[in-house]
Amino acid sequence: MLVWSARVFQLVFSHHLYLSCARPTKQTSCWNFGIIAARRGQGTMEASQGLEIPNTKAEPSVEAATELLPGETVVKEGKAAILFPSANEVFYNPVQEFNRDLTSAVITEFARELLVQRGVKLVVPGEEDRVVVSLGEEEVEEEKKEEEEEKNGADEPALTATVGEKCERLTVKTLLFQKGLRVLEGLAASGLRSVRFALEVPGLQSITANDFSAKAAALIARNAMYNGVSHLIQASCKDASMLMYEMRGKKQRYDVIDLDPYGSPATFLDAAVQAVSDGGLLCVTCTDMAVMAGNSGETCYSKYGSVSIKSKYCHEMALRIILHSLDQRAGVYQRYIQPLLSISADFYIRVFVRVFTGQATVKNSASKQALVYNCTGCGSFYLQRMGRRTSNGRQMKYSAATGPPVGPECEHCGQRHQLGGPLWAEAIHDLTFVQKVLSAVSANPGRFGTSKRIEGVLSMVTEELEDVPFYYTLDSLSSSIRCNTPPMLQFRSALLHAGYKVSLSHACKNAIKTDAPPATIWDIMRCWEKIHPVKREKLSNTSPSFRILSKEPSLEACFTVREDANPQSRRRHLTRFQENPEAFWGPKARAKAGGGISDNLQDKRKKFQNKRKNQITESSELKKFPCKKFRKGTCTYGDQCSYSHDSVPTNEDKME
């Protein structure tokens, strides 16, 4: 077993700081030379146009970093190779490779948008080989004109930023540094995500990889040296919230903050919305899906300020709950969020939002939140906005919302409604930004190991209806009236024939997201039931199915399949909902401070489950178990009892 000590942490961590701080001595002389040359007017072409910092990529120390300690293994993911101890002292889940790949892709496009305003051009490995074959001659000429305009309109030549290098430049006009992005990974564990950022995302100035565990911080420093990115990654051993609170100043904030905790991120959100720069990117992961999907609505309210309810759209509801919580906490500091991408995948959800500052825009927050009324019988849902805003020319008028949108009972089945929320009711994606990420991943598929899945999921995201919260599922609609499930294309075609919009959802395989009201949906289901009738004599008079089918449809549904009913992602057979990547692929065990989890997960399951499948039949084996009646003094079998009559120590004896 690998034994870590505080002495090892001090040696490795101090060596890491020495490597990252010793290099600027040579750079300082270069910077001073550029300043002197610029002031004298005798500088070279490089000095007159802005000095580019030389490559500061560190080489890994062979003696300190490449030697594996006893019990360590090397795990490779993306461009990174990470050292891991054999004990469960540092958390790692290989299933979340998709999460890390998607994050690298999103941060790359975010950096591209942000740094182009600073005259920095990103160079991503593999993108220079991109070949566009679908452009016509006119489009090619237009692109050439745009490139020439960009070149002519630029005051200074663009600084080229590549992966693994610090993005810094000294401009001669202002004698100020134009810097790249500053990234914080608040809960870094082994530092895998930070190392991948350093090796895969260009345009970064620094990465702070923080973890509260001293052993994890020491491992982060070793992994940074092992991958040759010590000049970019700074290992930190602090409480994540306190670290972000310390960096709340306008000049100290981070451009990107990544929070991927084990469980709920609720305790870090208040500090995160303050420590991210104006227009910065905040990436948050939630793995407490049992709480956010409706199993514990009271716990969800205490953590996120919203009540979750059990429903078929629970995964999208979880996304809107975390967005509501982020916007609510940001509003306290006159800040607001703009969601870029919100993903529900596997056993977690992941949101990417930009945080801005603006007192006037924060007033719109109430009208962006809503309560949801969900019928317990048929599953129909209605949204009730928390506020109302109307535009009077240049001025915006705010007032209280009116409601509720439903009566005491459901108009379709007669059942009661559940009340959930408040939650985010606006768009959860920025389709323009998502399209940029999708184009970059599709054009460079060899960059990530999960490129096919990223392409499939993002393709579905671009097809989703922006202004339609939540969705229905075909199986739940059919179950409500006890009929056969209609095919997906036929049901989508019926909605399109009726004049409504419809799309799929990345959060559920058989989801129907539409702007049609519940009355229209049930009319279509009644028309389907007439084609595929159910045995109504078996239905109870008080059941939701009987009450729904007792009404005649007000429209004649057409189930003829339309060509536009089949979305592009489905036609191209993209990897939208992949199978489980491996056995027992769900959330892994939490890392322990002392490590030493030696029990195999399957052995643990055998110990506590399936007890009746492997019943003990031999009496000799029963002697290993104590007799319960003997404890109470009621056993009458004496020595002939099949169970043990050995004295069992009481609680008082155990305390002594």
C-alpha positions, -999 to +999 in steps of 0.1 A: +000+000+000+012+035-009+019+055+022+019+093+018+035+116+043+035+153+049+072+154+042+067+139+007+040+166+000+064+194+011+092+181-011+071+175-042+051+207-038+081+229-032+099+214-062+068+221-083+067+257-071+105+261-078+100+249-114+071+273-121+087+303-104+123+298-115+116+303-153+105+339-153+140+351-145+151+345-181+118+359-194+122+391-174+153+399-192+136+394-225+107+416-215+130+444-203+149+442-235+117+447-255+107+477-234+141+493-238+143+487-275+108+501-280+116+532-260+148+539-279+131+533-313+158+508-322+139+477-317+135+449-343+103+441-361+093+419-333+098+446-307+078+472-328+049+448-333+047+434-298+069+409-281+058+373-281+069+353-250+091+323-259+080+288-253+081+281-216+071+245-218+088+226-189+105+193-194+095+166-168+122+158-143+133+122-149+143+115-113+114+132-095+085+126-118+090+096-140+098+071-113+066+054-101+062+050-064+053+015-050+017+007-060+013+035-085-001+030-120-003+053-151-037+061-165-038+076-200-067+098-211-067+122-240-032+138-241-025+132-204-008+104-186-017+105-149-001+088-119-026+071-096-020+054-062-034+019-058-054+029-027-086+049-030-070+081-018-077+101-049-110+099-067-111+089-104-140+077-126-131+066-161-167+068-173-166+106-171-142+108-200-171+122-220-175+149-194-139+159-196-137+157-234-168+179-237-154+204-212-121+207-232-141+213-264-163+240-248-134+259-231-115+258-264-144+275-283-149+299-254-113+309-254-114+313-292-143+338-289-128+357-260-092+359-271-099+369-307-110+402-292-075+405-277-058+397-310-049+361-301-054+333-326-057+298-312-040+269-329-055+235-321-037+204-332-055+187-361-075+218-372-050+229-398-058+198-418-095+208-420-108+205-456-141+220-466-157+204-496-192+217-495-184+254-502-192+268-536-171+293-555-190+323-543-188+312-506-150+307-510-146+342-524-167+356-496-145+338-470-113+352-487-127+387-485-136+383-448-101+370-441-086+400-459-108+424-440-098+409-408-061+411-417-064+448-429-085+458-399-062+444-373-041+470-355-015+444-345-007+409-359-025+382-341-005+363-314-005+326-321-014+306-290-007+268-290-013+241-265+011+237-236+024+273-237+016+303-217-004+329-235+012+362-227+022+392-248+037+426-241+023+454-263+045+483-270+018+509-274+004+504-238+033+485-222+008+462-207+005+425-209-023+409-229-028+376-211-046+344-218-073+327-197-069+320-160-086+287-151-095+273-117-104+236-110-117+238-075-119+201-068-090+187-089-084+153-071-055+138-093-053+169-115-063+149-146-087+176-159-062+204-153-034+185-171-057+178-200-066+215-202-029+224-203-022+198-231-053+203-251-067+238-247-046+267-262-047+303-250-042+296-213-021+318-190-024+297-158-044+268-143-049+266-105-056+229-096-070+229-061-079+202-037-085+202+001-065+169+005-028+173+009-022+139-007-042+150-037-023+183-040+010+164-039-002+141-066-013+171-087+022+186-085+037+152-095+013+148-124+021+183-136+058+176-137+052+141-152+034+157-182+057+187-185+031+214-177+045+227-144+048+261-159+010+263-164-004+243-135-002+256-099-011+230-073-031+244-044-043+228-011-071+250+002-108+249+008-124+255-026-149+280-013-123+300+007-100+301-024-127+315-045-138+340-019-102+353-017-102+358-055-134+380-057-115+411-067-121+423-102-085+419-111-081+386-094-111+367-108-108+336-129-119+335-166-130+298-162-140+280-131-147+242-132-165+225-103-169+188-105-176+176-069-185+142-056-222+148-051-238+183-048-220+215-057-244+236-037-218+247-011-195+261-038-220+280-059-221+313-039-183+316-040-181+306-077-205+332-090-184+359-073-149+346-083-156+343-121-148+373-142-173+394-160-183+373-190-164+343-176-173+307-180-186+286-151-187+248-155-207+228-129-214+191-125-241+176-103-241+139-095-268+140-068-295+130-093-317+112-067-322+146-050-327+166-082-349+141-099-377+141-073-368+115-047-361+141-020-378+173-029-373+188+006-335+181+003-335+197-031-351+228-018-326+231+010-296+229-014-309+246-045-339+266-034-363+245-056-386+216-050-381+187-074-409+163-083-411+129-098-419+131-134-409+118-168-390+151-175-370+149-143-336+150-160-344+183-178-359+196-146-326+189-128-309+211-154-333+239-149-330+236-111-293+241-111-296+270-136-322+286-113-299+282-083-269+297-102-290+327-114-305+333-079-271+333-062-256+355-089-285+380-086-275+387-050-243+404-064-260+421-093-249+394-117-268+371-141-261+340-161-263+331-198-265+293-203-243+281-232-248+243-229-267+221-205-262+184-207-279+154-190-257+123-195-253+090-177-257+096-139-250+133-138-258+167-153-234+193-166-240+230-173-218+256-189-229+292-182-214+327-186-217+351-158-222+388-164-226+419-143-255+443-149-280+458-124-306+465-151-305+430-165-308+413-131-343+427-129-354+403-156-345+373-133-379+369-118-396+366-152-371+339-162-381+316-133-413+296-132-433+271-111-445+239-127-479+222-121-477+185-129-508+163-130-504+132-109-528+112-131-520+119-168-487+137-165-498+170-181-478+200-170-482+238-170-457+266-162-464+296-140-439+324-144-427+341-112-427+376-127-439+395-157-421+421-178-435+443-206-417+466-229-428+503-232-405+516-258-371+519-242-384+513-208-392+479-192-421+476-168-421+448-142-451+435-124-463+404-105-474+374-125-511+363-125-523+327-122-525+299-115-528+283-150-548+253-137-579+246-116-582+225-085-583+193-107-569+184-140-592+192-169-582+160-187-583+133-160-597+149-129-566+143-107-547+167-085-516+187-094-481+186-078-463+219-075-425+220-083-399+247-087-391+275-090-368+267-119-352+282-150-378+287-177-357+303-204-335+285-230-309+262-215-286+263-246-270+289-268-275+272-302-249+295-320-222+285-295-232+249-295-230+248-333-194+262-331-184+234-307-201+208-328-184+220-360-150+220-343-154+185-329-168+171-362-139+186-382-113+172-358-127+138-346-093+124-336-089+150-309-111+133-283-118+097-275-156+103-273-159+125-303-187+104-318-208+107-287-201+144-284-212+149-321-244+129-315-254+147-283-246+181-296-265+174-328-296+166-307-291+197-287-291+219-318-324+202-329-342+209-296-368+236-293-354+265-275-385+281-261-402+248-249-394+236-214-399+199-206-412+171-227-436+141-228-427+105-234-445+081-256-446+053-231-462+075-204-488+089-228-498+054-239-498+041-203-522+068-192-549+055-216-538+018-216-532+016-253-504+006-277-475+029-280-475+048-313-443+049-334-422+079-329-423+091-365-461+088-367-467+107-335-443+135-345-460+136-379-494+141-363-481+171-344-465+186-375-498+180-395-516+199-367-494+229-372-471+226-341-434+224-337-418+192-323-384+179-315-365+152-296-346+157-263-311+146-255-322+139-219-346+111-228-346+086-257-384+086-264-391+122-255-415+145-274-408+182-269-435+203-285-453+236-282-487+219-285-510+223-255-519+192-235-554+192-250-540+187-285-517+159-273-546+140-257-568+146-288-540+129-309-539+100-284-577+097-286-574+094-324-547+068-320-569+048-296-597+047-322-573+030-346-560+007-319-589+004-294-586-007-258-610-028-238-629+000-221-650-024-200-618-032-180-612+005-172-624+019-139-648+048-140-625+069-118-593+061-136-575+088-157-576+066-188-615+063-186-619+101-182-596+109-210-612+085-234-647+095-225-642+127-244-643+129-282-613+145-299-617+180-312-594+174-342-587+147-367-551+136-363-532+125-394-505+099-388-490+099-423-453+100-418-437+133-430-401+136-442-393+163-417-406+142-388-373+123-388-345+146-375-310+147-391-293+131-360-317+101-363-312+098-400-274+098-398-275+072-370-254+093-347-244+080-313-271+098-293-278+074-265-249+050-262-250+017-242-234+014-208-196+016-215-188-011-189-202-032-161-209-014-129-202+019-147-221+042-123-208+065-096-177+052-080-169+050-042-159+083-026-122+086-020-112+081+017-086+101+035-066+070+045-073+051+013-071+014+016-104+003+001-094-033-008-128-049-011-139-054-047-172-038-056-186-071-067-175-088-035-193-061-015-225-067-035-223-104-028-219-097+009-250-076+013-273-087-016-286-119-031-286-137+003-315-160-006-299-171-039-271-188-021-289-204+008-269-225+034-282-261+035-255-279+055-261-278+093-224-275+100-222-241+083-252-229+104-231-232+135-212-201+124-243-179+130-256-170+165-290-182+176-314-153+180-337-173+203-308-181+226-301-144+230-336-139+242-335-170+264-364-188+245-344-215+226-356-250+237-333-271+215-303-269+237-272-286+222-293-299+193-299-264+180-284-259+145-272-224+154-244-214+178-252-208+215-218-192+222-222-160+243-224-129+222-208-098+236-234-071+245-230-034+237-218-027+272-191-054+268-180-038+235-177-004+251-156-017+279 
